[in-house]
């Protein structure tokens, strides 16, 4: 509940909606003029006139009083329609999702039929059949909103019905209907509440709309919509008569929608933990003092000092990486090893400030690459770094290539990104096919026109490597480049990376959870655990003589051909990057 | 692609069939004598008897449906008693006006909605985002009929820039400029309200896409952020937005009823409202059927476009 009211907009919504509802409820005891008392002498008075705060309408009736009483009618109709639609729709959705099979098919095909109409047109058709009138408008509006409830509820009911407790109840011999209402229904309730908050606003608008068209409230009864229609007749000279009821509708619906948004954020578990945040172009970085290069790292291409990266804000923040330092010379390969959550991928992403931000922030330390101070670089400078000086190969090749842009175009874009915006098309094309050829993709011309989903995982990773090489970077960062691939494919991709490093004299940062793989490609290694470096040094020495207990366990977990079952270390090989957490 | 379109068209057949049954049933189930309902309280007994015979009211329901469909196939939608002319003629005359209005409004809706959604998502949590989100919230909550009145008061009455209505017919010999001048206010009224929903969806969708790995790849290439947003993120965002655009077409068609009434636009929406007030049921039936079938095809088109934009959906 506290969370619900934490959003100031939700509070605004509660105040708007609550205020109007309160006014409408209290209408009979408020000191208001009789809403139906006509007074032809005081017709069409402007707002602020003596005794009439909001003026009078065409028959000299007090607009303020009429607004309050009209809101009562509109609210009552909308609330009733919402309840009816929610009841019928939810029942349909629950049954369809719970019983599945032919029940689902029949019910949902029926719903599809209703959805085949634009909903206002269907409401009009229903009113045409039943005849104009507020009650008929209510029925029409309720009917056209049933599909919305049925669909939302069915989806959740399907998920809930597949949960183990439902199966358990069935085996336990519990009556099906009891499972449905005592077991499934409570789990679906939040969805119904959210849907109700969404539809209530629509209902207000639709009721008012039908009344505006003369098909809802009939005189002398008046709701906000029919008042608006009345005002329309004198709109040219006395616009306030028509505009005020509209303002009332607007405020009411804004209030409802704000509350609806708050409810959704509160009740929908999928939105937990700021799942709606999209990362910006570069990781935000606050920098400590600049650190002068010392003797041992003077000629280093990559120099990282005391790096600290924090995820989250305020109380919820936790450091993902701290006090990480390393350096790398041209032609060297550094392996970073650790289990999921050790901060190895985050460290690698930070080199070009690619850590998702929010939630990530670089809070201390320094990163220098090829003379560029990365943490204080402008976006422009960063662009000159990314792709041109530092190339990246990511873990999951399928997800890392754009799914709906042809591979050739994605590569051409990488080629053009740096100093080649006005290169001739033929030249770019030649470079692209050259790159694809270099990484061993057969028939590059044809491959250019294909989309990522038409390649295997290994081929996708080759394409990703080609893309990283497009501008001859000096540093290649490979973040678990083989984890998502089959074992046999892994080996070939590793060979490709090794060959490319040799041929191009690249400095490489190679991230893996597998010390065995790192041993094959890296010269130096740092072992990370819980955001800290626990051991670092020459890869051969670290493997031969590990100083830290954790490193020993990692070494023990290297799979050997013919060895027994792997020791359980709690290492997570599920293939998920920790970069996203 | 062609195979997909054909398949999709075939899927459309049962839907259109269902729609026609529903429209037929609605009118067949009118309480009381349908012939009397059609002709109104002042009909002579002879007229009622004649119509009962023509509508074959004494035949079983399915047979009446068959007759009705057969007549439709010949272009016979019945006779609009309130207008004293065939329904088909009236529909033909008014469909163009609604198509023009709805088309223009839909264009505004897509353009404005996408632009606002993208701008909002590209700078999430910024003041731009907050301002636009507020605008979207107001847009979603605005009754189209009220916005229309407001625009008339401001632009037609106060500023006298544009006409408040009075469009007689779109093929009545008015110049293109004249039609355009009459079109601006109603199209914007309808487009603005519809755009708010699109903007909201596009923003959410863009935020979702921006979290994907391939966006990180695009950034790692060193291309400018503008290109990341407009080319990489929007490309995927648009694909996901297509079904919502189909639904919004329905919203635009429905909203056209209000807007046509306010701006006295000579389209199907205003015709429907008049027909309902006059209880001219055959006219209502014809109008609803035409609009619903058109809507089925718009959704079909949205599916086809989405299919064309997303190579993953191709076999």
Interface residues (C-beta under 8 A of the other chain):
Chain A: X109 X112 X113 X114 X116 X117 X118 X119 X120 X121 X122 X124 X125 X126 X127 X128 X129 X130 X131 X132 X201 X205 X208 X209 X212 X213 X214 X215 X225 X228 X231 X232 X235 X236 X239 X242 X243 X245 X246 X247 X249 X250 X253 X254 X256 X257 X258 X276 X277 X278 X279 X281 X282 X349 X352 X354 X356 X379 X382 X383 X384 X385 X386 X387 X388 X391 X392 X394 X396 X399 X400 X401 X402 X403 X404 X405 X413 X414 X417 X418 X451 X453 X464 X467 X468 X470 X471
Chain B: X15 X18 X19 X22 X23 X26 X27 X29 X30 X31 X121 X124 X125 X137 X138 X140 X141 X142 X143 X144 X145 X146 X149 X150 X152 X153 X157 X164 X204 X206 X207 X208 X210 X211 X212 X213 X214 X216 X217 X218 X219 X220 X221 X222 X223 X224 X225 X227 X228 X231 X232 X235 X236 X239 X249 X250 X251 X253 X254 X255 X257 X258 X261 X262 X272 X273 X275 X276 X277 X279 X281 X284 X288 X291 X292 X295 X296 X309 X310 X311 X312
